[in-house]
Amino acid sequence: MTTLSSGFARARRWLRDHPLAFDATLAFCTLVAMICSSFTDPGDGHGPPAFGARTPELFSVLLMTLTAAALVLRRRRPMQVLAVTAALAAVEYVLMDPPAPVVMSTVIALYTVASRTDRPTTWRVGLLTMGGLTAAAMVFGSTPWYSQENFGVFAWTGLASAAGDAVRSRRAFVDAIRERAERAERTREEEARRRVAEERLRIARDLHDVVAHHIALVNVQAGVAAHVMDKRPDQAKEALAHVRDASRSALNELRVTVGLLRQQGDPEAPTEPAPGLAVLGELVTTFRNAGLPVEVACADRDRLPAAVDLAAYRVIQEALTNVRKHAGAGARAEVSVVRVGATAEVTVLDNGRGSAGRRPGTEPAGGTGPAGGTGPAGGTGAYGGGPGGPGDGDGQAGGGLDSGGHGLVGMRERVTALGGALTAGPRYGGGFRVHAILPVEARTGEPDRPGTAGGTGLRR
């Protein structure tokens, strides 16, 4: 049974892949059916049909052969094949008595037209074919007009139209379902790619915020320790202690960030909450230990939503890191967090004169600070500008870091993802200003495209 079923399946697939061969086989079977039927006398309706009671005329055999041959082209020229078969069937009804069943080819051709055109065309062509052939059979036939043979022509042509229209509707329904499924699959893939891209961008922002902040502090403190190691070992030990604390904090935050990539339910995944304004004091202390005076003003201590709280913390962290890296010696920073209606405004100001990487048009770092080429770290001051070693005219503690990073881009992406706005740029009279407006109720829709927030900040 299985072998027979598989054989039928293979034959069906082969015929589907070779439609012309299928149509030729159908035409041959139709011809055989018409010839066999032409030997049958339906009788007067009171007895069974008698096979061999009559013999078809040669002209009828010729018409049956022509109509069957026309069916080979029924897929390529459906309307033309229907016209030819209908015309030959009408000729059979007009000239031959009793007529041979040439109309069988017309039924198949009408089914093909109905299954491959629209419904209005099916209605028009079907009614015309049914009416024309039925009228020819009733008018020119030897049987009464109300005989079953005449109404059989009407019934079979009508059935062909209805069956073809039903098949066409089913095909359209299946095609629509398949198209919707393919569209849904494409949409799922696009959504998955978009979510992956957003998650990668979020992780990149978190890693940048953690690494840039702590590595900048480690760089500053390591430079100080290297410079004062020989003359002031106590101060060097204090700087190295700050390096150890900063590196430990960096490792902890990296562990938390990378832990987000673990599988759900992993018992080793960290459960420590993300940093926020509640630990702002600790963040400011690390910058003060690095030699950057920071003043903090928080007018409202109310707890912000987690996403807004984290974004505000990261904006302050990145802004202070940029001040430490680029503002130069003697710079001071001011941080303010103010709740204004339904928004929270975060502002970070500094009075530094900056380096060439921070503000275009300024003198490059190195050799211009109070230390000149002989100061503690050279360059632009105690923790100044460019790469190099102590006393060589280039800064060591604060330099050597590329100012063309993604700090402002990351801040802007964080803020715009919550529906806020960020502006960053030089202040009139010197210094730099970063100002972020965050909605207290963070939106849950799709984030805006990165970098669309207003602002004149330079990419750092």
WOCORTA-V808604 format. One record per residue. N is the residue number from 1. RES is the residue in one small letter. PHI is phi in whole degrees, 0 to 359 (* if undefined). D_LAST is the distance of its C-alpha to the last C-alpha in whole Angstrom. Layout:
BEGIN
N:RES:PHI:D_LAST ; N:RES:PHI:D_LAST
END
This chain:
BEGIN
1:m:*:75 ; 2:t:293:71 ; 3:t:296:72 ; 4:l:296:73 ; 5:s:295:70 ; 6:s:295:68 ; 7:g:295:70 ; 8:f:298:70 ; 9:a:296:66 ; 10:r:296:66 ; 11:a:296:69 ; 12:r:294:67 ; 13:r:295:64 ; 14:w:294:65 ; 15:l:294:67 ; 16:r:293:64 ; 17:d:280:62 ; 18:h:232:65 ; 19:p:296:66 ; 20:l:295:69 ; 21:a:295:70 ; 22:f:296:70 ; 23:d:293:72 ; 24:a:295:74 ; 25:t:296:75 ; 26:l:297:75 ; 27:a:297:78 ; 28:f:295:80 ; 29:c:296:80 ; 30:t:295:81 ; 31:l:297:84 ; 32:v:298:85 ; 33:a:295:85 ; 34:m:294:87 ; 35:i:293:89 ; 36:c:298:90 ; 37:s:292:90 ; 38:s:289:93 ; 39:f:272:95 ; 40:t:257:95 ; 41:d:259:98 ; 42:p:296:96 ; 43:g:79:100 ; 44:d:264:101 ; 45:g:93:99 ; 46:h:259:102 ; 47:g:214:101 ; 48:p:289:98 ; 49:p:297:97 ; 50:a:251:99 ; 51:f:278:97 ; 52:g:87:99 ; 53:a:285:101 ; 54:r:215:100 ; 55:t:234:99 ; 56:p:289:96 ; 57:e:287:97 ; 58:l:298:95 ; 59:f:296:94 ; 60:s:294:92 ; 61:v:297:91 ; 62:l:297:89 ; 63:l:295:88 ; 64:m:297:86 ; 65:t:294:85 ; 66:l:295:83 ; 67:t:293:81 ; 68:a:294:80 ; 69:a:296:79 ; 70:a:295:77 ; 71:l:295:75 ; 72:v:298:74 ; 73:l:259:71 ; 74:r:293:71 ; 75:r:281:67 ; 76:r:280:66 ; 77:r:228:69 ; 78:p:295:70 ; 79:m:291:71 ; 80:q:294:73 ; 81:v:296:75 ; 82:l:297:75 ; 83:a:297:77 ; 84:v:293:79 ; 85:t:294:80 ; 86:a:294:81 ; 87:a:294:83 ; 88:l:292:85 ; 89:a:294:86 ; 90:a:296:87 ; 91:v:299:89 ; 92:e:299:91 ; 93:y:292:91 ; 94:v:283:93 ; 95:l:263:95 ; 96:m:250:96 ; 97:d:214:98 ; 98:p:284:97 ; 99:p:284:93 ; 100:a:280:91 ; 101:p:284:88 ; 102:v:293:86 ; 103:v:295:84 ; 104:m:299:82 ; 105:s:295:80 ; 106:t:295:79 ; 107:v:300:78 ; 108:i:293:76 ; 109:a:296:74 ; 110:l:294:74 ; 111:y:300:72 ; 112:t:297:70 ; 113:v:297:69 ; 114:a:294:68 ; 115:s:279:66 ; 116:r:239:64 ; 117:t:236:64 ; 118:d:273:63 ; 119:r:293:65 ; 120:p:302:67 ; 121:t:296:68 ; 122:t:298:69 ; 123:w:299:71 ; 124:r:295:73 ; 125:v:292:74 ; 126:g:296:75 ; 127:l:296:77 ; 128:l:295:78 ; 129:t:292:79 ; 130:m:300:81 ; 131:g:295:83 ; 132:g:294:84 ; 133:l:289:85 ; 134:t:295:87 ; 135:a:296:89 ; 136:a:296:90 ; 137:a:293:91 ; 138:m:288:93 ; 139:v:280:94 ; 140:f:261:95 ; 141:g:282:96 ; 142:s:278:99 ; 143:t:277:99 ; 144:p:301:98 ; 145:w:295:95 ; 146:y:267:95 ; 147:s:291:95 ; 148:q:291:92 ; 149:e:297:91 ; 150:n:293:90 ; 151:f:289:88 ; 152:g:295:87 ; 153:v:299:85 ; 154:f:297:84 ; 155:a:292:82 ; 156:w:291:81 ; 157:t:291:79 ; 158:g:296:78 ; 159:l:296:77 ; 160:a:297:75 ; 161:s:296:73 ; 162:a:295:72 ; 163:a:294:71 ; 164:g:297:69 ; 165:d:294:67 ; 166:a:295:66 ; 167:v:295:65 ; 168:r:298:63 ; 169:s:297:62 ; 170:r:295:61 ; 171:r:299:59 ; 172:a:296:57 ; 173:f:295:56 ; 174:v:295:55 ; 175:d:297:53 ; 176:a:295:51 ; 177:i:296:51 ; 178:r:296:49 ; 179:e:295:47 ; 180:r:296:46 ; 181:a:295:45 ; 182:e:294:43 ; 183:r:295:41 ; 184:a:295:41 ; 185:e:295:40 ; 186:r:297:37 ; 187:t:295:36 ; 188:r:297:36 ; 189:e:295:34 ; 190:e:295:31 ; 191:e:295:31 ; 192:a:295:31 ; 193:r:296:28 ; 194:r:295:26 ; 195:r:295:26 ; 196:v:297:25 ; 197:a:297:22 ; 198:e:295:21 ; 199:e:293:22 ; 200:r:297:20 ; 201:l:295:17 ; 202:r:295:18 ; 203:i:296:19 ; 204:a:298:15 ; 205:r:297:13 ; 206:d:297:16 ; 207:l:296:16 ; 208:h:296:12 ; 209:d:299:12 ; 210:v:290:15 ; 211:v:291:14 ; 212:a:299:11 ; 213:h:296:13 ; 214:h:288:16 ; 215:i:293:15 ; 216:a:298:13 ; 217:l:294:17 ; 218:v:299:19 ; 219:n:298:17 ; 220:v:295:18 ; 221:q:293:21 ; 222:a:295:22 ; 223:g:295:22 ; 224:v:297:24 ; 225:a:298:27 ; 226:a:295:27 ; 227:h:283:27 ; 228:v:259:30 ; 229:m:302:32 ; 230:d:280:35 ; 231:k:271:35 ; 232:r:228:34 ; 233:p:297:34 ; 234:d:297:34 ; 235:q:294:31 ; 236:a:294:30 ; 237:k:297:31 ; 238:e:296:30 ; 239:a:296:26 ; 240:l:293:27 ; 241:a:297:28 ; 242:h:295:25 ; 243:v:299:24 ; 244:r:297:26 ; 245:d:296:25 ; 246:a:295:22 ; 247:s:293:22 ; 248:r:295:25 ; 249:s:298:23 ; 250:a:298:20 ; 251:l:296:24 ; 252:n:296:25 ; 253:e:291:22 ; 254:l:296:22 ; 255:r:297:25 ; 256:v:294:25 ; 257:t:294:22 ; 258:v:293:24 ; 259:g:297:28 ; 260:l:294:27 ; 261:l:276:27 ; 262:r:290:31 ; 263:q:290:34 ; 264:q:296:35 ; 265:g:89:38 ; 266:d:293:37 ; 267:p:293:38 ; 268:e:272:35 ; 269:a:294:33 ; 270:p:290:31 ; 271:t:244:32 ; 272:e:292:30 ; 273:p:293:28 ; 274:a:291:24 ; 275:p:295:23 ; 276:g:205:23 ; 277:l:293:24 ; 278:a:295:27 ; 279:v:251:25 ; 280:l:298:23 ; 281:g:300:25 ; 282:e:295:24 ; 283:l:298:21 ; 284:v:296:21 ; 285:t:298:23 ; 286:t:297:21 ; 287:f:287:19 ; 288:r:296:22 ; 289:n:294:23 ; 290:a:276:20 ; 291:g:96:21 ; 292:l:252:19 ; 293:p:292:22 ; 294:v:229:21 ; 295:e:251:23 ; 296:v:241:23 ; 297:a:226:25 ; 298:c:242:26 ; 299:a:284:29 ; 300:d:223:30 ; 301:r:264:30 ; 302:d:295:32 ; 303:r:289:30 ; 304:l:271:28 ; 305:p:305:28 ; 306:a:303:26 ; 307:a:295:24 ; 308:v:292:23 ; 309:d:298:23 ; 310:l:294:21 ; 311:a:297:18 ; 312:a:298:18 ; 313:y:297:18 ; 314:r:293:15 ; 315:v:298:13 ; 316:i:296:15 ; 317:q:299:14 ; 318:e:292:10 ; 319:a:296:10 ; 320:l:293:13 ; 321:t:298:11 ; 322:n:294:8 ; 323:v:297:11 ; 324:r:298:13 ; 325:k:280:10 ; 326:h:240:10 ; 327:a:285:13 ; 328:g:91:15 ; 329:a:289:19 ; 330:g:77:21 ; 331:a:284:18 ; 332:r:232:19 ; 333:a:233:18 ; 334:e:232:20 ; 335:v:239:19 ; 336:s:224:22 ; 337:v:232:23 ; 338:v:234:26 ; 339:r:268:28 ; 340:v:237:29 ; 341:g:62:31 ; 342:a:267:30 ; 343:t:230:26 ; 344:a:241:24 ; 345:e:253:22 ; 346:v:246:19 ; 347:t:229:18 ; 348:v:232:16 ; 349:l:243:16 ; 350:d:215:16 ; 351:n:248:18 ; 352:g:289:16 ; 353:r:269:16 ; 354:g:77:12 ; 355:s:247:12 ; 356:a:298:11 ; 357:g:287:8 ; 358:r:268:7 ; 359:r:232:10 ; 360:p:293:12 ; 361:g:93:15 ; 362:t:270:15 ; 363:e:288:17 ; 364:p:295:16 ; 365:a:290:16 ; 366:g:114:19 ; 367:g:80:23 ; 368:t:242:22 ; 369:g:279:22 ; 370:p:300:25 ; 371:a:281:26 ; 372:g:55:26 ; 373:g:254:26 ; 374:t:235:29 ; 375:g:288:27 ; 376:p:303:26 ; 377:a:234:23 ; 378:g:67:23 ; 379:g:65:20 ; 380:t:257:19 ; 381:g:136:21 ; 382:a:303:22 ; 383:y:233:18 ; 384:g:282:17 ; 385:g:310:15 ; 386:g:266:15 ; 387:p:286:17 ; 388:g:139:21 ; 389:g:245:24 ; 390:p:298:25 ; 391:g:76:27 ; 392:d:253:26 ; 393:g:89:24 ; 394:d:235:20 ; 395:g:291:19 ; 396:q:243:19 ; 397:a:291:18 ; 398:g:258:15 ; 399:g:264:14 ; 400:g:75:14 ; 401:l:257:10 ; 402:d:291:8 ; 403:s:273:5 ; 404:g:264:4 ; 405:g:276:5 ; 406:h:241:6 ; 407:g:298:5 ; 408:l:293:6 ; 409:v:298:8 ; 410:g:297:10 ; 411:m:299:11 ; 412:r:296:12 ; 413:e:296:14 ; 414:r:299:16 ; 415:v:290:17 ; 416:t:292:18 ; 417:a:296:20 ; 418:l:264:22 ; 419:g:88:22 ; 420:g:260:20 ; 421:a:218:18 ; 422:l:225:15 ; 423:t:236:14 ; 424:a:210:11 ; 425:g:176:11 ; 426:p:296:13 ; 427:r:269:16 ; 428:y:292:20 ; 429:g:93:21 ; 430:g:115:18 ; 431:g:97:15 ; 432:f:221:13 ; 433:r:225:14 ; 434:v:239:13 ; 435:h:227:16 ; 436:a:238:17 ; 437:i:246:20 ; 438:l:243:21 ; 439:p:291:25 ; 440:v:295:27 ; 441:e:264:29 ; 442:a:293:26 ; 443:r:287:27 ; 444:t:252:29 ; 445:g:280:29 ; 446:e:288:26 ; 447:p:288:23 ; 448:d:292:21 ; 449:r:291:19 ; 450:p:301:15 ; 451:g:84:14 ; 452:t:267:17 ; 453:a:290:16 ; 454:g:291:16 ; 455:g:158:14 ; 456:t:238:12 ; 457:g:291:9 ; 458:l:269:6 ; 459:r:286:4 ; 460:r:232:0
END
